[in-house]
Amino acid sequence: MPKQDFSHVDQWVFDLDNTLYPPRARLFDQIEVKMTTYVMQTLGVDQARADYLRNHYWATYGTTLAGLMREHDVDPAPYLTAVHDISLDHLEQDHDLAAHIRNLPGRRIVYTNGSAPYAERVLAARGLSGLFDAIYGVEHADFCPKPELEAFQTIFAKDGIATERGAMFEDDPRNLAVPHQLGMKTVHVAPDPHHAEHIHHHTDDLTAFLAQLINA
């Protein structure tokens, strides 16, 4: 992973879930249960149908919420509060990751399809509070989710991100297509690599990857 690939980067954009904490934390297991329950209660369907719709909306619209809003005019605010009401007790602080993020040159932001208050809770549990210049949730993109071009354009315009000097770190390969299109360096953070033209780098260890950028 040549350090020079990032020599021009001074604007760093990080996804949250399964990116700034490892997938083994399995927070999304809790969130998925909450989402299924919300779909069941809101649409009056059984669990099997709710699970189907949740996955269908994720695949079709980018998030379950986007599908619920598009097809059922669901109010996003109560949904976001309900599905992110989970335990973070088993998240561990990562002081090495914090140090490497702190040493990145330039501006650092978090951009998640979750909500900003949830992101702040997760960052606190990981010992990453105070390291980012801004935290953006799906609410800041008018509830339009990644991977939509409009979502990225809204957030990057609000933050003043110059994408040609940016890098995007994400666990969902779909969400790296637009950043690549906009001229950013893209890093897929996941246990298994996903080979695609819009992915420049893959890592299964964000802490180690950032260490190379700082110390190489």
Helices and strands as residue ranges (DSSP letters): G 3-6, E 11-14, G 23-25, H 27-43, H 47-61, H 64-72, H 76-83, H 95-102, E 107-111, H 116-125, E 134-136, G 138-141, H 149-159, G 163-165, E 166-170, G 173-176, H 177-181, E 185-189, E 201-203, H 206-215
